[in-house]
């Protein structure tokens, strides 16, 4: 049970840390060490005990970030926000581009369906049996029927 509690708490701390921070791995290593030490001293600890000892994962992450130079943390946050915006803009462009492409294709099919065209129906020609046999003489026997003339 303590392993599940540890993993849950550390995953939340990891999500709360700034993603593009250079020292992020070191901070997570320190967080793991502190949580492991606490769980060794308190093997029956619950998630609430972790919250009591360290605070919420977000607060714990903020305390760890407060040990670093403010400029470095703020710079990493600005980079993270910048890249999130870039990804958001790219996804939006892809969606708008796809919508425009499919609208264009739909309009093109509508022009074909609704376009001006003429259907010419010629009069039916009557052919006698003798004339039909004369026409079929030049056609091979296996091409004269669907089942090959059998």
N, C-alpha and C positions, 0 to 999 in steps of 0.2 A: 504493500500500500504506500509506503514512504517513497518508493521510486516513482510511482505515478504522481504523487503530490509534488515531488521535486521537479519532474519533467513539466508538469502543468504550470507551476510557478515560474520556472526558468524560461519557458516558452513565452509567457506573458511579459517577462522582463525583456526578453530578446525583441519582442514586437515593439516595446516602449522605447528602446534605444534608437538613436538616430542611425539610419541605415548606412550612410556614406562616411561615417566617422572612421578615421584611420585607426584609432585605438579600440574599436568596438570589440574585437576578439579578446583583447586583454581584459576589457571590462567584463565580458561574459565569463572569462576564466576566473576572474576574481569573484563574481557573483556565484558561480558554481562552487568555488572553494568555500565561501561563507555559508551557503545553504547546506552543503555536504557536512561541514563542521557542525552546524546546528542540528542536523538530523542524526549525526553520530552521537551527540550528547543527549538527544531526545528521540530515541528510536520509535516511540509510540506517538510522535507528533502528527497532528492533523493539519489540514490546509489553514484552518483558523489560527493554529499556533504559529505557522509561518507568517501569516498576516500580522499577528501580534508582535512577533520578533522583528520583522523587517518592514512592515507596512505593505501597502498595496504594491503590486509589481511596478506600476507607473511611478509611484512615489520613490520606490527603491531605485529605479532606473534614473530618476531625476537626481537623487542624492549621489549616485555614482558619477553622473555627468557633471555635477557641481565640483568635483575634484579636478576637472580638466579646465584648461584655459577657456574662458568664455568666447573668445574670438574663434577658436577652433570649432567649438560646438555650434555656434551660430553660423559659421561658414558651411559646416556640414549640413545644417538644417536648410540653409538657402539652396545648396546644391540639390538636396533631396526634393524640395518644393519645385525647383526648376525642372528637374527630370520628370517629376509627376506631371507637370504642365505640358512638357514636350510630348510625353506618352499620350496624354489626354487629347492634345491637338492632333497628333498622328492618327489616333483611333477615330477621331471625329472626321478628319479628312478622308480616311479610308471608307467610312460609312457614307459620307456625302458623295464621294466619287462613285461608290458602288450603286447608290441610289440613282445618281444621274445616268450612269451607264445603262442600268436596267430600264430606266424610263426612256432613254433614247432607243434602246432595242425594242421596247414595247411600241413606241411611236412608229418605228420603222415597220413593224408587223401590221400595224393599223393601216398604214398607207397601202400595203400590199392587199389587205383584205378589202378595204374600202376604195381601192383605186378604180380607175375607169378601165373596163375591159369589155370585150364583146364576145358573145358565144354565138358561133355560127352552127346552125343545125341544118345539115343538107338533107334533101329528101331521101327516103329509103328506096333502095333499088330492089326491084323484084328480079330474082334469078330463078330460072327453071332448073329442073333436075339435070337435064342434059348439059346445060351451060356449066353447072356446078361440077359435074363429072369431068368436063373438059378442062376446067381450071385446076382440078385436083390431080389430073394426069401428070403434070409436071412436078408435083410435090411428092417427096418420098413417102412410102406407106407408113413408116413409123411416126411421121410428123403430122399425119392426117387425123389422129385421135389422141386423147389423153392417155389411154392405156396402151399406146404403141400399136394399134391395129389388131389387137388380140381379141 
